[in-house]
């Protein structure tokens, strides 16, 4: 389960590129592409190193005039999709520190 304390890192089995204000990520293991809209591409760009979900959420809340609860819900939904596609790895804060 992904929560606000989860640590997100990009998978080593992917490559990505920007297409205007969007992005496309290729899973090298499956050969499948995953498209990201402008907000998703912005989040993807922030994943240059391990990030907490809470930290990403806080950046989104600061960047967009939207309900923080909706932002959090949409972020968790996106991260679950990226995890299911094998494009990110998710660890708990305790696992990351160990």
N, CA, C and O atoms as a GROMACS GRO file, in nm:
protein
  392
    1UNK      N    1   0.085  -0.119   0.000
    1UNK     CA    2   0.000   0.000   0.000
    1UNK      C    3   0.089   0.125   0.000
    1UNK      O    4   0.189   0.131   0.072
    2UNK      N    5   0.053   0.219  -0.079
    2UNK     CA    6   0.125   0.346  -0.086
    2UNK      C    7   0.058   0.445   0.008
    2UNK      O    8  -0.064   0.462   0.005
    3UNK      N    9   0.140   0.511   0.092
    3UNK     CA   10   0.088   0.615   0.180
    3UNK      C   11   0.183   0.735   0.177
    3UNK      O   12   0.280   0.735   0.102
    4UNK      N   13   0.155   0.835   0.257
    4UNK     CA   14   0.233   0.958   0.252
    4UNK      C   15   0.378   0.940   0.294
    4UNK      O   16   0.463   1.021   0.256
    5UNK      N   17   0.409   0.836   0.372
    5UNK     CA   18   0.545   0.811   0.414
    5UNK      C   19   0.623   0.722   0.317
    5UNK      O   20   0.744   0.704   0.332
    6UNK      N   21   0.555   0.668   0.219
    6UNK     CA   22   0.621   0.580   0.121
    6UNK      C   23   0.728   0.659   0.045
    6UNK      O   24   0.713   0.779   0.020
    7UNK      N   25   0.835   0.590   0.010
    7UNK     CA   26   0.944   0.648  -0.068
    7UNK      C   27   0.930   0.597  -0.212
    7UNK      O   28   0.917   0.477  -0.235
    8UNK      N   29   0.932   0.690  -0.306
    8UNK     CA   30   0.915   0.657  -0.447
    8UNK      C   31   1.048   0.676  -0.519
    8UNK      O   32   1.112   0.779  -0.505
    9UNK      N   33   1.088   0.576  -0.596
    9UNK     CA   34   1.204   0.588  -0.684
    9UNK      C   35   1.165   0.531  -0.820
    9UNK      O   36   1.080   0.442  -0.829
   10UNK      N   37   1.226   0.584  -0.926
   10UNK     CA   38   1.196   0.531  -1.059
   10UNK      C   39   1.265   0.396  -1.076
   10UNK      O   40   1.373   0.373  -1.021
   11UNK      N   41   1.204   0.310  -1.151
   11UNK     CA   42   1.260   0.180  -1.180
   11UNK      C   43   1.380   0.194  -1.273
   11UNK      O   44   1.384   0.284  -1.358
   12UNK      N   45   1.477   0.107  -1.257
   12UNK     CA   46   1.591   0.107  -1.349
   12UNK      C   47   1.553   0.043  -1.482
   12UNK      O   48   1.630   0.049  -1.578
   13UNK      N   49   1.435  -0.017  -1.489
   13UNK     CA   50   1.389  -0.084  -1.610
   13UNK      C   51   1.295   0.004  -1.692
   13UNK      O   52   1.197  -0.045  -1.748
   14UNK      N   53   1.325   0.134  -1.699
   14UNK     CA   54   1.242   0.225  -1.775
   14UNK      C   55   1.329   0.334  -1.837
   14UNK      O   56   1.439   0.362  -1.791
   15UNK      N   57   1.277   0.392  -1.943
   15UNK     CA   58   1.333   0.514  -1.999
   15UNK      C   59   1.215   0.605  -2.029
   15UNK      O   60   1.103   0.559  -2.050
   16UNK      N   61   1.242   0.735  -2.029
   16UNK     CA   62   1.132   0.828  -2.051
   16UNK      C   63   1.180   0.946  -2.135
   16UNK      O   64   1.299   0.972  -2.146
   17UNK      N   65   1.083   1.015  -2.192
   17UNK     CA   66   1.114   1.137  -2.266
   17UNK      C   67   0.996   1.232  -2.254
   17UNK      O   68   0.882   1.190  -2.235
   18UNK      N   69   1.028   1.360  -2.265
   18UNK     CA   70   0.925   1.463  -2.264
   18UNK      C   71   0.874   1.483  -2.406
   18UNK      O   72   0.949   1.478  -2.502
   19UNK      N   73   0.744   1.506  -2.416
   19UNK     CA   74   0.680   1.538  -2.543
   19UNK      C   75   0.597   1.663  -2.519
   19UNK      O   76   0.479   1.656  -2.483
   20UNK      N   77   0.659   1.778  -2.539
   20UNK     CA   78   0.593   1.904  -2.505
   20UNK      C   79   0.581   1.912  -2.354
   20UNK      O   80   0.681   1.903  -2.283
   21UNK      N   81   0.458   1.930  -2.305
   21UNK     CA   82   0.439   1.934  -2.160
   21UNK      C   83   0.393   1.800  -2.104
   21UNK      O   84   0.354   1.792  -1.988
   22UNK      N   85   0.397   1.696  -2.186
   22UNK     CA   86   0.363   1.562  -2.143
   22UNK      C   87   0.488   1.475  -2.143
   22UNK      O   88   0.596   1.522  -2.179
   23UNK      N   89   0.475   1.349  -2.103
   23UNK     CA   90   0.588   1.258  -2.102
   23UNK      C   91   0.541   1.118  -2.138
   23UNK      O   92   0.424   1.083  -2.120
   24UNK      N   93   0.634   1.040  -2.190
   24UNK     CA   94   0.609   0.899  -2.221
   24UNK      C   95   0.718   0.819  -2.152
   24UNK      O   96   0.836   0.854  -2.158
   25UNK      N   97   0.677   0.711  -2.086
   25UNK     CA   98   0.770   0.624  -2.015
   25UNK      C   99   0.758   0.484  -2.074
   25UNK      O  100   0.647   0.432  -2.091
   26UNK      N  101   0.871   0.424  -2.107
   26UNK     CA  102   0.874   0.290  -2.163
   26UNK      C  103   0.926   0.193  -2.059
   26UNK      O  104   1.035   0.213  -2.004
   27UNK      N  105   0.850   0.089  -2.032
   27UNK     CA  106   0.896  -0.019  -1.946
   27UNK      C  107   0.982  -0.110  -2.032
   27UNK      O  108   0.932  -0.176  -2.122
   28UNK      N  109   1.112  -0.115  -2.003
   28UNK     CA  110   1.204  -0.194  -2.084
   28UNK      C  111   1.180  -0.344  -2.071
   28UNK      O  112   1.215  -0.421  -2.161
   29UNK      N  113   1.122  -0.387  -1.961
   29UNK     CA  114   1.096  -0.529  -1.940
   29UNK      C  115   0.979  -0.580  -2.023
   29UNK      O  116   0.980  -0.692  -2.072
   30UNK      N  117   0.875  -0.494  -2.037
   30UNK     CA  118   0.754  -0.538  -2.107
   30UNK      C  119   0.739  -0.478  -2.245
   30UNK      O  120   0.662  -0.528  -2.327
   31UNK      N  121   0.812  -0.370  -2.272
   31UNK     CA  122   0.798  -0.300  -2.399
   31UNK      C  123   0.674  -0.214  -2.408
   31UNK      O  124   0.641  -0.165  -2.517
   32UNK      N  125   0.605  -0.194  -2.297
   32UNK     CA  126   0.483  -0.115  -2.297
   32UNK      C  127   0.513   0.030  -2.260
   32UNK      O  128   0.599   0.059  -2.177
   33UNK      N  129   0.440   0.121  -2.326
   33UNK     CA  130   0.453   0.264  -2.302
   33UNK      C  131   0.343   0.310  -2.206
   33UNK      O  132   0.234   0.254  -2.201
   34UNK      N  133   0.375   0.414  -2.130
   34UNK     CA  134   0.278   0.474  -2.039
   34UNK      C  135   0.285   0.625  -2.061
   34UNK      O  136   0.391   0.685  -2.044
   35UNK      N  137   0.173   0.687  -2.098
   35UNK     CA  138   0.168   0.830  -2.122
   35UNK      C  139   0.131   0.907  -1.998
   35UNK      O  140   0.046   0.864  -1.919
   36UNK      N  141   0.194   1.023  -1.980
   36UNK     CA  142   0.166   1.108  -1.865
   36UNK      C  143   0.119   1.246  -1.913
   36UNK      O  144   0.181   1.306  -2.000
   37UNK      N  145   0.009   1.292  -1.858
   37UNK     CA  146  -0.040   1.426  -1.889
   37UNK      C  147   0.053   1.530  -1.826
   37UNK      O  148   0.149   1.493  -1.758
   38UNK      N  149   0.027   1.659  -1.846
   38UNK     CA  150   0.119   1.760  -1.792
   38UNK      C  151   0.146   1.750  -1.642
   38UNK      O  152   0.259   1.769  -1.598
   39UNK      N  153   0.043   1.721  -1.563
   39UNK     CA  154   0.065   1.709  -1.418
   39UNK      C  155   0.147   1.584  -1.388
   39UNK      O  156   0.240   1.588  -1.307
   40UNK      N  157   0.114   1.473  -1.451
   40UNK     CA  158   0.191   1.351  -1.432
   40UNK      C  159   0.335   1.367  -1.477
   40UNK      O  160   0.426   1.315  -1.413
   41UNK      N  161   0.356   1.438  -1.586
   41UNK     CA  162   0.491   1.463  -1.635
   41UNK      C  163   0.569   1.548  -1.535
   41UNK      O  164   0.689   1.528  -1.516
   42UNK      N  165   0.502   1.644  -1.474
   42UNK     CA  166   0.568   1.727  -1.373
   42UNK      C  167   0.611   1.641  -1.254
   42UNK      O  168   0.722   1.655  -1.205
   43UNK      N  169   0.522   1.554  -1.209
   43UNK     CA  170   0.556   1.464  -1.098
   43UNK      C  171   0.673   1.375  -1.138
   43UNK      O  172   0.767   1.358  -1.060
   44UNK      N  173   0.669   1.319  -1.258
   44UNK     CA  174   0.775   1.232  -1.307
   44UNK      C  175   0.909   1.306  -1.305
   44UNK      O  176   1.012   1.249  -1.267
   45UNK      N  177   0.907   1.431  -1.344
   45UNK     CA  178   1.028   1.512  -1.344
   45UNK      C  179   1.086   1.534  -1.205
   45UNK      O  180   1.207   1.553  -1.190
   46UNK      N  181   1.002   1.530  -1.104
   46UNK     CA  182   1.049   1.546  -0.966
   46UNK      C  183   1.116   1.419  -0.913
   46UNK      O  184   1.181   1.424  -0.809
   47UNK      N  185   1.101   1.308  -0.981
   47UNK     CA  186   1.153   1.180  -0.932
   47UNK      C  187   1.298   1.156  -0.976
   47UNK      O  188   1.333   1.045  -1.017
   48UNK      N  189   1.380   1.258  -0.967
   48UNK     CA  190   1.521   1.243  -1.003
   48UNK      C  191   1.598   1.171  -0.893
   48UNK      O  192   1.711   1.127  -0.914
   49UNK      N  193   1.539   1.159  -0.778
   49UNK     CA  194   1.594   1.085  -0.665
   49UNK      C  195   1.478   1.040  -0.579
   49UNK      O  196   1.364   1.076  -0.607
   50UNK      N  197   1.503   0.962  -0.476
   50UNK     CA  198   1.394   0.915  -0.391
   50UNK      C  199   1.314   1.032  -0.333
   50UNK      O  200   1.370   1.130  -0.285
   51UNK      N  201   1.183   1.019  -0.338
   51UNK     CA  202   1.092   1.123  -0.289
   51UNK      C  203   0.985   1.059  -0.203
   51UNK      O  204   0.938   0.949  -0.234
   52UNK      N  205   0.945   1.126  -0.095
   52UNK     CA  206   0.831   1.076  -0.019
   52UNK      C  207   0.703   1.120  -0.090
   52UNK      O  208   0.698   1.224  -0.156
   53UNK      N  209   0.601   1.040  -0.074
   53UNK     CA  210   0.471   1.076  -0.131
   53UNK      C  211   0.421   1.206  -0.069
   53UNK      O  212   0.364   1.290  -0.139
   54UNK      N  213   0.442   1.223   0.061
   54UNK     CA  214   0.401   1.346   0.127
   54UNK      C  215   0.472   1.468   0.069
   54UNK      O  216   0.410   1.573   0.054
   55UNK      N  217   0.599   1.454   0.038
   55UNK     CA  218   0.674   1.565  -0.022
   55UNK      C  219   0.622   1.600  -0.160
   55UNK      O  220   0.612   1.718  -0.195
   56UNK      N  221   0.590   1.499  -0.238
   56UNK     CA  222   0.534   1.524  -0.371
   56UNK      C  223   0.398   1.591  -0.358
   56UNK      O  224   0.368   1.687  -0.428
   57UNK      N  225   0.317   1.541  -0.266
   57UNK     CA  226   0.185   1.600  -0.244
   57UNK      C  227   0.198   1.748  -0.206
   57UNK      O  228   0.124   1.832  -0.258
   58UNK      N  229   0.292   1.780  -0.116
   58UNK     CA  230   0.310   1.918  -0.073
   58UNK      C  231   0.350   2.008  -0.190
   58UNK      O  232   0.305   2.123  -0.198
   59UNK      N  233   0.435   1.958  -0.279
   59UNK     CA  234   0.474   2.037  -0.397
   59UNK      C  235   0.355   2.061  -0.489
   59UNK      O  236   0.340   2.170  -0.545
   60UNK      N  237   0.270   1.959  -0.504
   60UNK     CA  238   0.152   1.975  -0.588
   60UNK      C  239   0.054   2.076  -0.528
   60UNK      O  240  -0.002   2.159  -0.599
   61UNK      N  241   0.033   2.068  -0.397
   61UNK     CA  242  -0.058   2.161  -0.329
   61UNK      C  243  -0.008   2.304  -0.347
   61UNK      O  244  -0.088   2.396  -0.368
   62UNK      N  245   0.124   2.324  -0.339
   62UNK     CA  246   0.181   2.458  -0.357
   62UNK      C  247   0.171   2.505  -0.501
   62UNK      O  248   0.161   2.625  -0.527
   63UNK      N  249   0.174   2.412  -0.596
   63UNK     CA  250   0.176   2.448  -0.738
   63UNK      C  251   0.038   2.467  -0.799
   63UNK      O  252   0.024   2.541  -0.897
   64UNK      N  253  -0.065   2.402  -0.744
   64UNK     CA  254  -0.197   2.403  -0.806
   64UNK      C  255  -0.303   2.452  -0.709
   64UNK      O  256  -0.299   2.423  -0.589
   65UNK      N  257  -0.397   2.527  -0.761
   65UNK     CA  258  -0.510   2.576  -0.684
   65UNK      C  259  -0.620   2.471  -0.690
   65UNK      O  260  -0.714   2.481  -0.769
   66UNK      N  261  -0.606   2.370  -0.605
   66UNK     CA  262  -0.703   2.261  -0.602
   66UNK      C  263  -0.713   2.210  -0.459
   66UNK      O  264  -0.626   2.236  -0.376
   67UNK      N  265  -0.818   2.136  -0.432
   67UNK     CA  266  -0.840   2.078  -0.301
   67UNK      C  267  -0.728   1.981  -0.266
   67UNK      O  268  -0.699   1.891  -0.345
   68UNK      N  269  -0.666   1.996  -0.150
   68UNK     CA  270  -0.552   1.911  -0.113
   68UNK      C  271  -0.592   1.764  -0.100
   68UNK      O  272  -0.513   1.676  -0.131
   69UNK      N  273  -0.714   1.738  -0.056
   69UNK     CA  274  -0.761   1.600  -0.048
   69UNK      C  275  -0.773   1.536  -0.185
   69UNK      O  276  -0.738   1.419  -0.203
   70UNK      N  277  -0.822   1.613  -0.282
   70UNK     CA  278  -0.833   1.562  -0.420
   70UNK      C  279  -0.695   1.541  -0.480
   70UNK      O  280  -0.672   1.442  -0.548
   71UNK      N  281  -0.603   1.635  -0.454
   71UNK     CA  282  -0.466   1.620  -0.503
   71UNK      C  283  -0.404   1.493  -0.448
   71UNK      O  284  -0.344   1.416  -0.523
   72UNK      N  285  -0.420   1.470  -0.319
   72UNK     CA  286  -0.364   1.349  -0.258
   72UNK      C  287  -0.424   1.223  -0.318
   72UNK      O  288  -0.351   1.129  -0.350
   73UNK      N  289  -0.554   1.221  -0.335
   73UNK     CA  290  -0.621   1.104  -0.394
   73UNK      C  291  -0.570   1.078  -0.535
   73UNK      O  292  -0.536   0.964  -0.569
   74UNK      N  293  -0.563   1.184  -0.617
   74UNK     CA  294  -0.518   1.168  -0.755
   74UNK      C  295  -0.372   1.125  -0.761
   74UNK      O  296  -0.334   1.043  -0.845
   75UNK      N  297  -0.289   1.179  -0.671
   75UNK     CA  298  -0.148   1.140  -0.666
   75UNK      C  299  -0.134   0.993  -0.631
   75UNK      O  300  -0.059   0.921  -0.697
   76UNK      N  301  -0.204   0.947  -0.529
   76UNK     CA  302  -0.196   0.806  -0.490
   76UNK      C  303  -0.243   0.715  -0.603
   76UNK      O  304  -0.186   0.609  -0.625
   77UNK      N  305  -0.348   0.756  -0.673
   77UNK     CA  306  -0.398   0.678  -0.786
   77UNK      C  307  -0.292   0.667  -0.895
   77UNK      O  308  -0.268   0.558  -0.948
   78UNK      N  309  -0.229   0.779  -0.929
   78UNK     CA  310  -0.124   0.779  -1.031
   78UNK      C  311  -0.007   0.691  -0.987
   78UNK      O  312   0.042   0.610  -1.066
   79UNK      N  313   0.038   0.706  -0.864
   79UNK     CA  314   0.153   0.628  -0.818
   79UNK      C  315   0.122   0.478  -0.816
   79UNK      O  316   0.210   0.396  -0.845
   80UNK      N  317   0.000   0.442  -0.782
   80UNK     CA  318  -0.038   0.300  -0.786
   80UNK      C  319  -0.034   0.248  -0.930
   80UNK      O  320   0.008   0.135  -0.955
   81UNK      N  321  -0.078   0.330  -1.025
   81UNK     CA  322  -0.072   0.290  -1.167
   81UNK      C  323   0.073   0.274  -1.212
   81UNK      O  324   0.107   0.176  -1.278
   82UNK      N  325   0.157   0.369  -1.176
   82UNK     CA  326   0.298   0.361  -1.214
   82UNK      C  327   0.365   0.240  -1.152
   82UNK      O  328   0.447   0.174  -1.216
   83UNK      N  329   0.331   0.209  -1.027
   83UNK     CA  330   0.384   0.089  -0.961
   83UNK      C  331   0.337  -0.037  -1.032
   83UNK      O  332   0.415  -0.128  -1.059
   84UNK      N  333   0.208  -0.041  -1.062
   84UNK     CA  334   0.151  -0.159  -1.129
   84UNK      C  335   0.212  -0.180  -1.267
   84UNK      O  336   0.223  -0.294  -1.314
   85UNK      N  337   0.252  -0.072  -1.333
   85UNK     CA  338   0.317  -0.080  -1.464
   85UNK      C  339   0.467  -0.111  -1.453
   85UNK      O  340   0.534  -0.129  -1.554
   86UNK      N  341   0.519  -0.117  -1.330
   86UNK     CA  342   0.661  -0.148  -1.309
   86UNK      C  343   0.753  -0.030  -1.336
   86UNK      O  344   0.872  -0.048  -1.362
   87UNK      N  345   0.699   0.093  -1.329
   87UNK     CA  346   0.778   0.210  -1.363
   87UNK      C  347   0.838   0.279  -1.242
   87UNK      O  348   0.932   0.358  -1.255
   88UNK      N  349   0.785   0.251  -1.123
   88UNK     CA  350   0.841   0.303  -1.000
   88UNK      C  351   0.854   0.191  -0.899
   88UNK      O  352   0.790   0.086  -0.911
   89UNK      N  353   0.938   0.215  -0.800
   89UNK     CA  354   0.951   0.124  -0.686
   89UNK      C  355   0.906   0.200  -0.563
   89UNK      O  356   0.934   0.319  -0.548
   90UNK      N  357   0.836   0.131  -0.475
   90UNK     CA  358   0.781   0.192  -0.355
   90UNK      C  359   0.835   0.118  -0.233
   90UNK      O  360   0.826  -0.004  -0.224
   91UNK      N  361   0.891   0.195  -0.140
   91UNK     CA  362   0.937   0.139  -0.014
   91UNK      C  363   0.880   0.224   0.099
   91UNK      O  364   0.840   0.339   0.078
   92UNK      N  365   0.877   0.167   0.218
   92UNK     CA  366   0.833   0.245   0.333
   92UNK      C  367   0.952   0.326   0.384
   92UNK      O  368   1.067   0.293   0.353
   93UNK      N  369   0.925   0.428   0.458
   93UNK     CA  370   1.031   0.507   0.517
   93UNK      C  371   1.125   0.420   0.600
   93UNK      O  372   1.246   0.442   0.597
   94UNK      N  373   1.070   0.322   0.674
   94UNK     CA  374   1.154   0.233   0.757
   94UNK      C  375   1.243   0.146   0.671
   94UNK      O  376   1.360   0.124   0.706
   95UNK      N  377   1.192   0.094   0.559
   95UNK     CA  378   1.273   0.013   0.469
   95UNK      C  379   1.386   0.094   0.409
   95UNK      O  380   1.496   0.043   0.392
   96UNK      N  381   1.360   0.220   0.377
   96UNK     CA  382   1.459   0.305   0.313
   96UNK      C  383   1.574   0.337   0.410
   96UNK      O  384   1.690   0.346   0.369
   97UNK      N  385   1.540   0.355   0.538
   97UNK     CA  386   1.642   0.388   0.638
   97UNK      C  387   1.724   0.268   0.679
   97UNK      O  388   1.839   0.283   0.722
   98UNK      N  389   1.669   0.149   0.667
   98UNK     CA  390   1.735   0.027   0.714
   98UNK      C  391   1.859  -0.007   0.633
   98UNK      O  392   1.926  -0.107   0.661
   0.00000   0.00000   0.00000
